[in-house]
Amino acid sequence: MQRTKLCFIAGPSLIVCLLLTSLSWAQIDVGEYTISGEAEVGGLPRNFSGSKAKFEEYRDIPETVIVPQLQLMIGGKKEDFYATFNSLETGRNDQSYTLRAGKYGLLDMEFQWDQIPHLFSEGVARTPYAESGGRTRFFTLSSKPTATTATSDCATSPICQWVNGAASPIDLSLYNGIGRFNLRYTPTPGWTFTGTYWSNHNVGDRAFGSLFGTSPGSFNITELAEPINYQTHNIELGGEYAGSGWSLAFKYGGSIFNNLTSSIVWDNPINLTGLGSACRDTAAYQTNGTGGPCQGRLDLYPNNQAHTFSLTGTAALPMKTQFLSTVSYGWRIQDDSFLPMTINRCFTRNPGQVGLNNPALTGCNGALVAMPQASKTSLNGDVRPFMANTTLVNNYFDHLNLKAYYRWYDLQNRSSQINLPNGWIINDSGTQSATQNTLYAYSKGNMGLEGTYNIFRWLSAKLAYGWEAMHRHDREIFNSNEYSLGPTFDIKPNQSLLFRFLYRHYWRDVSAYEAEGDIANISRKFDEAKRNRDKISFFSEYTPWEQLSFHSGYEFTSDRYPNTGLGTQYDHNYSPSVGLIYAPSDWIKIFTDYNWERFDWRLFAMQRANTAQTPATNPALVWTSRGKDQVHTVSVGSDMSLIKNLLAFRIQYSYSNGVSQVHSSGDTAGSVPATNYPDVKNQWHELLLRFQYELTRNIALKVGYYFNHATERDFGVDIMKPWMGDVDVVPTPNANVQRSIFLGDQIKGPFSANVGFLAVRFKF
């Protein structure tokens, strides 16, 4: 309340001062330079209820006096020098600045700073962990439950009682700061040199799932607030020479990513043997509180680099032909050191070493176990992309435009082969058989032909053909070929009417893979499977007279997977839209739009007792899931000049309603029945009212009101809380979830916001 009072007192006072000082302002001359610009200052009192996190997810809404926008221009009277400065949301978390200066025809320099907040949740997430450390972040517990009894009633669950008493509030958000410098130098009409450097810094916390034990199997989830601290540096350098009918350009692009948090370590809440260094490990995972790992450890995203060199050339060839080609080659490298396979102190590299053969000295409650070793200490990751792209455009024949293109992309993987001769550890539950890493790589070639012919003055037609050949290395499908064919028509019978229609048919054939009906079908990836796709696009515009314009559109895409025994069967989506703009007079304009988006999909799933069962041998094991997502959006508004060049008014209202449904049917198998998911529903309302009054030629007063209301019902998020043992009870009892803890961050809560604004805009 005190902040709102401050806004109403300080805001108008500052506006009055600016009015008095700027009544005589106009363009300012200082010697050989001219200064001009505009600015806006005001206040935003508001009334708010509900989830602030969702309302301010990507923005910072203040309640005090603000300077949301400032523009400044300095130019030489000889029109040889210029400098501009722009500022938005000055002083807020979502502020941005742009400074640009240069000399016309020779040099252009630009500096940009932009901040983007991302608020995940505020005031709802809670955690019992305390965080500390530097590059390695430690999540420690000051207490643990009294027992690990699995129960679906908080009154009888020691884990529920402990986490509710020990957890403290934590806000989850990210901050993204981007600084960019651009330089363009043109010493002669033929030569152009460019350079760009930009740095991106991401810092904050977000929900991060981790677990102890194995899945499937016995496990307990421990959800953490992952510390984010990324720094990315990007460099682009280029030079271009343009001759008579040809040009040649060279470019270098580099990107360096640094993760300032290398790994995380967190305490296991259901190992009750002690806290900190007093805790005792066992080699095998335990759920009864007598052992298991005392801590978990994960390596986070590694530091890496990417470097790309490219050469582009263009040329005007005989017979009205234009040529364009680009060739590029790059390196993507990272060599982050591997962590030991487990932090569990019962696993040691040298079990027979003096001092380590005594479990009491290692914090191990049992016999020591030899830790498996890898053949190398780091990946030495080296991936090299190569790309060649060529395009020819010909306009030799009247009314006929021809285009041909070819693109080749090859992603070579030259990373080290890592061998694990003794296997690896899965969450301290024993070692697996020997293996080695998979070096994924692929190559892809695209070829296309297009021809456009102006049949009549009012009709043009285009026919397009495309072919994509892909070869994958170490994937389920090695080779695939996809073809596309279809026409595009532009019909314009007169200046007021336009129709555009596009149709494409795609068909993808693949090489041999798992036999149809085999249980391995469940692992097939839909990006590899045989697919038929149809795509339709329609657009029309009708302007019967200058004051009235109608527009409509329709987009439809249908994907079908005819040979997929399990997984996605089809995926259809379509989105019709319609709208109009009506200006019955020069002082009023009315606009409205309606859009409907719908997505339908179907997949087959299976519950099996053993890997020998298939849909053919046991059809009762298969059930079908059907999904339907749809969103209706309508927007209507009007711009009015109530008093010409003096008083303007805008009103705009938008409404959106979305529903997501998943329905399942089929025979029940084992403990996993085919059941429907609860519907996910959301609604969104937005209303804007704004008056703008021109006090003088250089000063305008803005007064307005903004209303925003959103509701969302999502069973997967709304029910979240630190202990979920009374919610997820299938199979009964679900001991895994009843021994797990979460952040409880309900990120999609409803809200209602009423925001008023009073601002003055002045020019000089």
C-alpha positions in Angstrom: 0.0 0.0 0.0 2.9 2.4 0.8 4.5 1.7 -2.6 1.2 2.5 -4.3 0.9 5.8 -2.4 4.5 6.6 -3.4 3.6 6.0 -7.0 0.6 8.4 -6.9 2.6 11.1 -5.1 6.0 10.9 -6.9 4.7 10.0 -10.3 2.5 13.1 -10.9 5.1 15.3 -9.3 7.8 14.1 -11.7 5.5 14.5 -14.6 4.6 18.1 -13.7 8.3 18.9 -13.5 9.0 17.4 -16.9 6.0 19.3 -18.4 7.3 22.6 -17.0 10.8 22.0 -18.2 9.9 20.6 -21.7 7.2 23.0 -22.8 9.9 25.0 -24.7 11.9 22.0 -25.8 12.4 21.3 -29.5 15.3 20.1 -31.6 18.5 21.2 -29.9 21.5 22.6 -31.8 24.9 22.3 -30.2 27.6 23.6 -32.5 27.9 21.3 -35.6 25.5 18.7 -34.1 21.7 18.3 -33.6 20.2 16.5 -30.7 16.6 15.1 -30.8 14.7 12.4 -29.1 11.8 11.3 -27.0 11.2 9.8 -23.6 8.4 8.4 -21.4 8.0 8.5 -17.7 5.2 7.4 -15.4 3.9 5.0 -12.8 2.1 1.7 -12.7 -0.1 1.2 -9.6 -1.7 -2.3 -9.5 -3.8 -4.7 -7.6 -2.8 -8.3 -7.9 -4.0 -11.7 -6.6 -2.8 -15.3 -7.4 0.5 -16.6 -8.9 2.9 -13.7 -9.4 5.3 -16.2 -10.9 3.1 -16.9 -13.9 2.1 -13.2 -14.4 5.7 -12.0 -14.4 7.3 -15.1 -15.9 9.3 -13.1 -18.5 8.8 -9.5 -17.3 9.2 -7.3 -14.3 6.1 -5.2 -13.5 7.0 -2.3 -11.2 4.7 -0.3 -8.9 6.8 2.8 -8.5 7.9 5.7 -10.8 9.5 4.2 -13.9 11.3 5.4 -17.0 10.2 2.7 -19.4 11.5 4.3 -22.6 14.2 6.8 -23.7 15.4 7.6 -27.2 18.2 10.0 -28.1 19.6 11.0 -31.5 22.7 13.0 -32.2 23.5 13.9 -35.8 26.0 16.1 -37.6 24.5 18.9 -39.5 26.6 17.8 -42.5 24.9 14.4 -42.3 28.2 12.6 -41.8 28.0 11.5 -38.2 25.2 10.0 -36.1 24.7 8.5 -32.6 21.5 7.1 -31.2 20.6 5.8 -27.8 17.5 3.7 -26.9 16.4 2.4 -23.5 13.4 0.3 -22.5 12.2 -0.6 -19.0 15.2 1.3 -17.5 16.2 0.1 -14.1 14.0 -3.0 -14.2 15.0 -6.7 -14.4 13.8 -6.7 -18.0 15.6 -3.6 -19.1 17.4 -3.2 -22.5 19.7 -0.6 -24.0 21.0 0.1 -27.5 23.8 2.6 -28.3 24.6 3.1 -32.0 27.2 5.4 -33.6 29.1 5.8 -36.9 29.9 7.7 -40.0 27.5 7.4 -42.9 28.8 5.1 -45.7 32.0 4.1 -43.7 31.6 2.9 -40.2 28.7 1.6 -38.1 29.1 0.5 -34.4 26.3 -0.8 -32.2 26.3 -1.9 -28.5 23.3 -3.7 -27.1 22.4 -4.9 -23.6 19.3 -6.9 -22.9 18.0 -8.6 -19.7 15.4 -11.3 -19.8 14.1 -12.6 -16.4 12.4 -16.0 -16.2 10.4 -16.6 -13.0 9.5 -20.3 -12.5 7.9 -20.2 -9.1 7.7 -17.9 -6.1 6.6 -18.7 -2.6 5.6 -22.3 -3.2 8.7 -24.5 -3.7 10.3 -25.8 -0.5 13.4 -28.0 0.1 15.2 -29.4 3.2 18.6 -29.0 1.5 21.1 -26.3 2.2 23.3 -25.4 -0.7 27.0 -24.4 -0.6 30.3 -24.7 -2.5 31.9 -23.3 -5.7 32.3 -25.2 -9.0 31.0 -28.3 -7.1 27.7 -27.5 -5.4 26.9 -29.4 -2.2 23.3 -30.0 -1.1 23.4 -31.1 2.6 20.8 -32.1 5.1 20.9 -30.9 8.8 18.5 -33.7 9.8 17.0 -36.9 8.4 13.7 -38.8 8.9 13.4 -41.1 12.0 12.5 -44.0 9.7 11.9 -44.9 6.1 8.5 -46.6 6.5 6.5 -46.6 3.3 2.9 -45.4 3.9 0.3 -43.4 2.1 -0.8 -41.4 5.2 1.3 -38.4 6.3 0.2 -39.1 9.9 2.1 -42.4 9.8 4.9 -41.4 7.4 8.2 -40.3 9.1 9.5 -39.0 5.7 6.4 -36.8 5.2 6.6 -35.4 8.8 10.3 -34.8 8.4 10.2 -33.0 5.1 7.2 -30.8 6.1 9.1 -29.7 9.2 12.6 -29.3 7.7 11.8 -27.8 4.3 12.4 -24.1 3.8 10.9 -21.9 1.0 12.9 -21.4 -2.2 12.2 -19.3 -5.3 13.1 -20.7 -8.7 14.1 -18.3 -11.4 16.6 -17.6 -14.2 18.3 -14.4 -15.2 19.6 -14.0 -18.8 21.9 -11.1 -19.5 23.0 -10.5 -23.1 25.7 -8.0 -24.2 26.4 -7.6 -27.9 28.8 -5.4 -30.0 28.4 -5.2 -33.8 30.9 -3.5 -36.2 30.5 -2.8 -39.9 33.3 -1.2 -41.9 33.0 -0.3 -45.6 36.3 1.3 -46.7 35.4 1.1 -50.4 32.2 0.4 -52.3 33.4 -3.1 -53.0 34.7 -4.2 -49.6 32.7 -4.8 -46.4 34.1 -6.1 -43.1 31.9 -7.2 -40.2 32.5 -8.2 -36.7 30.3 -9.3 -33.8 30.9 -10.3 -30.2 28.2 -11.2 -27.8 28.2 -12.7 -24.4 25.3 -14.5 -22.8 25.1 -15.1 -19.0 22.5 -17.4 -17.5 22.2 -17.6 -13.7 19.6 -18.9 -11.3 17.9 -22.1 -10.1 15.4 -24.5 -11.6 13.9 -27.8 -10.6 16.1 -30.8 -11.3 15.1 -34.5 -10.8 17.6 -37.0 -9.4 17.2 -40.4 -7.7 19.0 -43.1 -5.8 18.5 -46.8 -6.7 17.4 -48.1 -10.1 14.4 -47.4 -12.3 12.6 -49.8 -12.9 13.2 -51.2 -9.4 13.4 -49.7 -6.0 14.4 -46.1 -5.9 13.8 -42.8 -4.1 13.5 -39.4 -5.9 15.3 -36.4 -4.5 14.3 -33.3 -6.5 16.8 -30.4 -6.2 17.1 -26.8 -7.2 19.8 -27.1 -9.9 22.2 -24.2 -9.8 22.6 -22.5 -13.2 25.6 -20.4 -14.0 26.4 -20.5 -17.7 28.6 -18.1 -19.6 28.7 -18.2 -23.4 31.0 -16.2 -25.6 30.3 -15.9 -29.4 32.4 -14.3 -32.1 31.6 -13.7 -35.7 34.2 -12.2 -38.2 33.6 -11.7 -41.9 34.8 -10.0 -45.0 33.0 -9.6 -48.4 34.0 -8.3 -51.8 31.3 -7.4 -54.4 32.5 -7.1 -58.0 30.6 -6.5 -61.2 28.0 -9.3 -61.2 29.7 -11.4 -58.6 30.6 -11.5 -54.9 32.7 -13.5 -52.5 32.4 -13.6 -48.7 34.4 -15.3 -46.0 33.1 -15.8 -42.4 34.2 -17.2 -39.1 32.0 -18.1 -36.2 33.1 -19.2 -32.8 31.2 -20.1 -29.7 32.7 -20.9 -26.3 30.5 -22.3 -23.5 31.6 -22.3 -19.9 29.5 -24.0 -17.1 30.7 -22.4 -13.9 29.0 -25.2 -11.9 30.7 -28.4 -12.9 29.0 -31.0 -10.6 26.5 -31.4 -7.8 26.6 -33.6 -4.7 23.6 -34.2 -2.5 22.8 -36.2 0.7 20.6 -39.3 0.6 17.7 -38.7 3.0 16.8 -42.3 3.5 20.3 -43.5 4.6 19.8 -43.0 8.3 23.2 -44.1 9.5 24.4 -40.6 10.2 24.9 -37.0 8.9 27.8 -35.7 6.9 31.0 -37.6 7.3 29.4 -39.8 10.0 27.1 -41.4 7.4 28.0 -45.0 6.5 27.8 -46.4 2.9 26.9 -49.8 1.7 27.7 -51.1 -1.8 24.1 -52.1 -2.5 21.1 -49.7 -2.5 19.0 -50.0 0.7 15.5 -48.7 1.4 15.3 -49.7 5.1 17.6 -46.8 6.3 20.5 -49.1 7.2 22.7 -48.2 4.3 22.9 -47.5 0.6 24.9 -44.5 -0.7 25.3 -41.6 1.7 25.5 -39.2 -1.3 24.7 -38.8 -4.9 26.9 -37.1 -7.5 26.2 -35.9 -11.0 28.4 -34.2 -13.6 26.7 -31.2 -15.2 26.9 -29.9 -18.8 30.6 -29.8 -19.8 32.5 -26.8 -21.1 32.7 -26.9 -24.9 33.6 -25.0 -28.1 32.4 -24.7 -31.6 34.2 -23.1 -34.6 32.9 -22.8 -38.1 34.5 -21.3 -41.3 32.4 -20.6 -44.3 32.8 -19.3 -47.9 30.0 -17.9 -49.9 30.0 -16.9 -53.5 27.4 -15.4 -55.9 27.5 -14.8 -59.6 25.3 -13.6 -62.5 25.6 -16.2 -65.2 24.5 -16.1 -68.9 20.9 -16.6 -69.9 19.5 -14.7 -66.9 20.8 -17.2 -64.3 21.9 -16.4 -60.8 24.2 -18.6 -58.8 24.7 -18.9 -55.1 26.8 -21.3 -53.2 28.1 -21.7 -49.6 30.6 -24.2 -48.2 31.3 -24.5 -44.5 33.4 -26.7 -42.2 33.5 -26.7 -38.4 34.8 -28.3 -35.2 32.7 -28.9 -32.0 35.0 -30.1 -29.2 34.9 -30.8 -25.5 37.2 -32.7 -23.2 35.7 -32.6 -19.8 37.3 -35.1 -17.4 35.1 -38.0 -16.3 34.0 -38.3 -12.7 34.6 -41.6 -10.8 31.6 -43.9 -11.5 30.2 -43.4 -8.0 30.8 -41.3 -4.9 30.0 -44.4 -2.7 33.0 -45.0 -0.4 32.5 -48.8 -0.6 33.9 -48.7 -4.1 37.6 -48.2 -4.4 40.2 -48.3 -7.2 42.7 -50.3 -5.1 40.9 -52.5 -2.6 44.2 -54.1 -1.5 46.0 -50.8 -0.8 47.3 -50.4 2.8 44.7 -48.5 4.9 41.9 -48.9 2.4 41.3 -52.6 3.1 39.7 -51.5 6.4 36.1 -50.4 5.7 36.0 -48.5 9.0 38.6 -46.1 7.5 36.6 -45.4 4.4 33.1 -44.8 5.8 31.9 -48.1 4.3 29.6 -50.3 6.3 30.7 -53.6 4.6 33.3 -55.1 2.4 35.1 -52.9 -0.2 34.4 -53.4 -3.8 36.6 -52.8 -6.8 35.4 -49.8 -8.9 35.2 -50.4 -12.6 37.5 -48.3 -14.7 37.2 -46.7 -18.1 39.9 -46.9 -20.8 40.2 -43.1 -20.9 39.9 -40.3 -18.3 38.0 -37.9 -20.7 35.9 -38.1 -23.9 38.1 -36.0 -26.2 34.8 -35.1 -28.0 35.4 -34.0 -31.6 32.4 -33.6 -34.0 33.0 -32.0 -37.4 30.1 -30.7 -39.5 30.5 -30.1 -43.2 27.9 -28.3 -45.4 27.8 -27.5 -49.1 24.8 -25.6 -50.5 24.2 -24.6 -54.1 21.3 -22.8 -55.7 20.6 -21.8 -59.3 17.7 -19.4 -60.3 16.9 -18.9 -64.0 14.5 -16.3 -65.5 15.4 -16.7 -69.2 11.9 -17.6 -70.4 9.1 -15.1 -70.1 6.6 -15.8 -67.3 8.7 -18.8 -66.2 11.0 -18.9 -63.1 13.1 -22.0 -62.5 15.0 -22.9 -59.4 17.3 -25.8 -58.5 19.2 -26.4 -55.3 21.3 -29.1 -53.7 22.5 -29.3 -50.1 24.9 -31.8 -48.5 25.4 -32.0 -44.7 27.8 -34.4 -43.1 28.2 -34.7 -39.3 31.4 -36.7 -38.6 32.0 -38.0 -35.1 35.8 -38.3 -34.3 35.4 -38.5 -30.6 37.4 -41.1 -28.6 36.1 -44.6 -28.3 35.7 -45.3 -24.5 35.8 -48.9 -23.4 34.4 -50.1 -20.1 36.0 -53.6 -19.8 34.6 -54.2 -16.3 31.2 -52.7 -16.9 29.7 -49.8 -15.0 27.7 -49.1 -11.9 24.0 -48.4 -11.9 23.2 -46.4 -8.8 25.2 -48.6 -6.5 23.2 -51.7 -7.5 26.0 -53.8 -9.0 28.0 -53.7 -12.1 26.8 -54.3 -15.7 28.5 -56.1 -18.5 31.4 -54.6 -20.5 30.5 -52.0 -23.1 31.7 -49.0 -25.0 30.2 -45.7 -26.0 28.2 -45.2 -29.2 29.6 -42.6 -31.7 26.5 -41.2 -33.4 26.9 -39.6 -36.8 24.9 -38.9 -39.9 24.9 -37.4 -43.4 22.0 -35.9 -45.3 21.6 -34.8 -48.9 18.7 -32.6 -50.1 17.9 -31.8 -53.7 15.0 -29.7 -55.0 13.5 -28.4 -58.2 10.9 -25.6 -58.5 9.2 -24.1 -61.4 6.8 -21.1 -61.4 4.8 -20.1 -64.4 2.6 -17.1 -64.8 -0.3 -18.8 -66.8 -2.4 -15.7 -66.9 -2.3 -12.2 -65.5 -4.4 -13.4 -62.6 -3.0 -17.0 -62.2 0.5 -18.3 -61.4 1.4 -21.9 -60.5 4.5 -23.4 -59.0 5.4 -27.1 -58.9 8.0 -28.2 -56.3 9.9 -31.5 -56.0 12.2 -32.5 -53.2 14.4 -35.4 -52.2 16.2 -36.1 -49.0 18.5 -39.0 -48.5 19.8 -39.7 -45.0 22.4 -42.1 -43.7 22.7 -42.7 -39.9 25.5 -44.3 -38.0 24.7 -46.5 -35.0 21.0 -45.9 -35.1 18.1 -48.4 -35.5 17.6 -47.2 -39.1 20.7 -46.8 -41.3 19.2 -45.4 -44.5 16.1 -43.5 -45.4 14.8 -41.6 -48.5 12.1 -39.0 -48.3 10.4 -37.4 -51.4 8.0 -34.5 -51.7 5.9 -33.2 -54.5 3.1 -30.6 -54.8 1.8 -27.5 -56.4 1.2 -23.9 -55.2 -1.3 -21.6 -56.9 -1.7 -17.8 -56.6 -5.1 -16.6 -57.9 -5.7 -12.8 -58.1 -8.7 -12.1 -60.3 -8.6 -8.4 -59.4 -6.7 -6.0 -57.1 -9.1 -6.7 -54.2 -9.0 -10.5 -54.1 -6.2 -12.9 -53.5 -6.1 -16.7 -53.0 -3.1 -18.8 -52.3 -3.2 -22.6 -52.1 -0.3 -25.0 -51.3 -0.2 -28.8 -51.2 2.7 -31.1 -50.5 2.8 -34.8 -50.2 5.8 -36.4 -48.5 6.7 -40.1 -48.3 9.6 -41.6 -46.5 11.0 -45.1 -47.1 13.5 -46.7 -44.7 15.9 -49.6 -44.8 15.3 -52.8 -43.0 14.9 -52.8 -39.2 13.3 -54.9 -36.5 10.8 -57.5 -37.7 7.2 -56.3 -37.5 5.4 -57.2 -34.3 8.7 -57.9 -32.4 8.9 -56.6 -28.9 11.8 -54.3 -29.9 9.3 -52.2 -31.8 8.6 -50.3 -28.6 12.1 -48.7 -28.9 11.6 -47.4 -32.4 11.9 -43.7 -32.8 9.3 -42.0 -34.9 11.9 -39.8 -36.6 13.3 -42.9 -38.2 10.1 -44.8 -39.1 8.4 -45.0 -42.5 6.1 -42.0 -42.7 3.5 -40.5 -45.1 2.9 -36.7 -44.7 0.3 -34.4 -46.3 0.5 -30.7 -45.9 -2.1 -28.1 -47.0 -1.9 -24.4 -46.7 -4.6 -21.9 -47.8 -4.7 -18.1 -47.5 -7.1 -15.6 -48.8 -7.5 -11.8 -48.6 -10.5 -9.8 -49.8 -10.6 -6.0 -49.9 -14.0 -4.9 -51.4 -13.1 -1.3 -50.7 -10.3 0.6 -49.2 -11.9 0.8 -45.7 -12.6 -3.0 -45.3 -10.3 -6.0 -45.5 -11.1 -9.7 -44.8 -8.4 -12.4 -44.4 -8.6 -16.1 -43.7 -6.1 -19.0 -43.5 -5.9 -22.7 -43.0 -3.0 -24.9 -42.2 -3.2 -28.7 -42.1 -0.5 -31.3 -41.5 -1.0 -35.1 -41.3 1.7 -37.6 -40.4 1.0 -41.4 -40.6 3.3 -44.2 -39.6 1.9 -47.3 -41.5 4.5 -49.8 -40.4 4.9 -48.9 -36.7 3.5 -51.8 -34.6 4.0 -49.8 -31.4 4.3 -46.1 -30.6 2.9 -43.2 -32.7 0.4 -44.2 -35.3 -0.6 -40.8 -36.6 -0.3 -37.1 -35.7 -2.7 -34.6 -37.3 -2.9 -30.9 -36.7 -4.8 -28.1 -38.3 -5.4 -24.4 -37.6 -8.1 -22.3 -39.4 -8.2 -18.6 -38.8 -10.3 -15.6 -39.9 -10.2 -11.8 -39.3 -11.0 -8.4 -40.6 -9.9 -4.8 -40.5 -12.6 -2.1 -40.9 -12.0 1.6 -41.0 -15.5 3.2 -41.7 -14.0 6.7 -41.1 -10.5 8.3 -40.9 -10.9 8.6 -37.1 -11.8 4.9 -36.2 -10.4 1.5 -37.1 -11.8 -1.8 -35.9 -9.9 -5.1 -36.0 -10.8 -8.7 -35.0 -9.1 -12.1 -35.4 -10.1 -15.7 -34.5 -7.8 -18.7 -34.6 -8.4 -22.4 -33.8 -5.6 -24.8 -33.3 -6.2 -28.6 -33.0 -3.7 -31.5 -32.6 -4.8 -35.2 -32.7 -2.6 -38.2 -32.2 -2.8 -41.9 -31.5 -0.2 -44.4 -30.2 -0.2 -48.1 -29.2 1.3 -49.1 -25.9 1.9 -52.4 -24.3 2.2 -54.0 -20.9 4.1 -57.3 -21.1 5.1 -60.0 -18.7 8.2 -61.1 -20.6 10.1 -60.1 -23.8 8.7 -63.1 -25.7 5.2 -61.7 -25.7 4.2 -59.6 -28.7 0.9 -58.0 -29.9 0.5 -61.0 -32.3 0.9 -63.7 -29.6 -1.0 -61.8 -26.8 -3.2 -59.1 -28.3 -4.8 -58.5 -24.8 -1.6 -56.7 -23.8 -2.0 -53.8 -26.2 -4.0 -50.6 -25.5 -4.5 -47.4 -27.4 -4.0 -43.8 -26.3 -5.6 -41.0 -28.2 -4.8 -37.4 -27.6 -6.6 -34.2 -28.6 -5.3 -30.7 -27.9 -7.1 -27.6 -29.0 -6.9 -23.9 -28.4 -9.5 -21.2 -29.4 -8.2 -17.6 -29.5 -10.1 -14.5 -30.3 -9.0 -10.9 -30.3 -11.0 -7.7 -31.0 -10.1 -4.1 -30.7 -10.4 -0.6 -32.0 -8.2 2.5 -32.5 -10.0 5.8 -32.4 -8.9 9.4 -32.9 -11.6 11.0 -30.8 -10.2 14.5 -31.4 -7.9 14.6 -34.4 -4.2 15.1 -33.5 -5.3 15.7 -29.9 -7.1 12.7 -28.2 -6.6 9.1 -29.2 -8.2 6.0 -27.6 -7.4 2.2 -28.0 -9.4 -0.7 -26.6 -8.3 -4.3 -27.2 -9.6 -7.6 -25.7 -8.1 -11.1 -26.2 -9.4 -14.4 -25.0 -7.9 -17.9 -25.2 -9.3 -21.2 -24.1 -7.3 -24.5 -24.3 -8.0 -28.1 -23.5 -5.7 -31.1 -23.6 -7.2 -34.6 -23.4 -5.7 -38.1 -23.4 -8.0 -41.1 -23.6 -6.9 -44.7 -23.3 -8.7 -47.9 -24.1 -7.9 -51.6 -24.3 -7.4 -54.6 -22.1 -6.0 -54.3 -18.6 -2.7 -56.1 -18.2 -1.1 -56.7 -14.8 -1.2 -53.7 -12.5 -1.2 -51.0 -15.2 -4.8 -50.4 -16.5 -5.7 -48.4 -19.5 -7.2 -45.2 -17.9 -7.8 -41.7 -19.1 -5.7 -38.8 -17.9 -7.5 -35.8 -16.3 -8.1 -33.0 -18.8 -5.7 -30.1 -18.8 -7.6 -26.8 -19.2 -6.5 -23.2 -19.3 -8.2 -19.9 -20.0 -6.6 -16.4 -20.5 -8.2 -13.0 -20.6 -6.5 -9.7 -21.5 -8.1 -6.2 -21.7 -6.3 -2.9 -22.6 -7.8 0.6 -22.4 -5.5 3.5 -23.3 -6.1 7.2 -23.8 -3.4 9.4 -25.3 -3.8 13.2 -25.1 -1.5 15.6 -27.0 -0.9 18.4 -24.6 1.4 20.2 -27.0 3.2 19.3 -30.2 6.0 17.7 -28.3 4.2 16.4 -25.1 1.6 13.6 -24.8 -0.1 12.3 -21.7 -1.0 8.6 -21.5 -3.7 7.1 -19.1 -4.8 3.5 -19.2 -5.9 0.3 -17.6 -4.6 -3.2 -18.1 -6.4 -6.4 -17.0 -5.0 -9.9 -17.2 -6.6 -13.0 -15.8 -5.5 -16.6 -16.3 -6.6 -20.0 -14.9 -5.1 -23.4 -15.5 -6.0 -26.8 -14.3 -3.2 -29.4 -14.7 -3.3 -32.5 -12.7 0.4 -33.1 -13.2 1.4 -29.8 -11.6 -1.4 -28.7 -9.4 -1.0 -31.6 -7.0 2.7 -31.1 -6.5 4.0 -30.8 -2.9 7.2 -31.9 -1.1 5.7 -35.3 -0.2 3.6 -37.1 -2.8 3.1 -40.5 -1.1 -0.7 -40.0 -0.7 -1.2 -39.2 -4.4 0.8 -41.7 -6.4 -0.3 -45.0 -4.7 -0.4 -47.3 -7.8 0.8 -49.9 -7.4 -0.4 -50.0 -3.9 1.5 -49.1 -1.9 4.0 -47.2 -4.2 6.9 -47.4 -1.8 9.2 -45.6 -4.3 7.2 -42.3 -4.2 6.4 -42.7 -0.5 10.1 -42.5 0.2 10.7 -39.6 -2.2 10.8 -35.8 -1.7 10.1 -33.1 -4.2 10.3 -29.3 -4.4 6.5 -28.9 -4.7 6.8 -26.0 -7.2 3.3 -25.4 -8.6 4.4 -23.2 -11.5 1.0 -22.7 -13.1 -1.2 -21.1 -10.5 -4.1 -18.8 -11.5 -3.9 -15.0 -11.2 -5.8 -11.8 -11.7 -3.9 -8.5 -12.3 -5.3 -5.0 -12.5 -2.7 -2.5 -13.6 -3.2 1.2 -14.2 -0.7 3.4 -15.8 -0.1 7.2 -16.0 2.8 8.4 -18.2 3.9 11.4 -20.1 5.8 11.2 -23.4 7.8 14.1 -24.7 9.8 14.9 -27.8 12.7 17.3 -28.3 
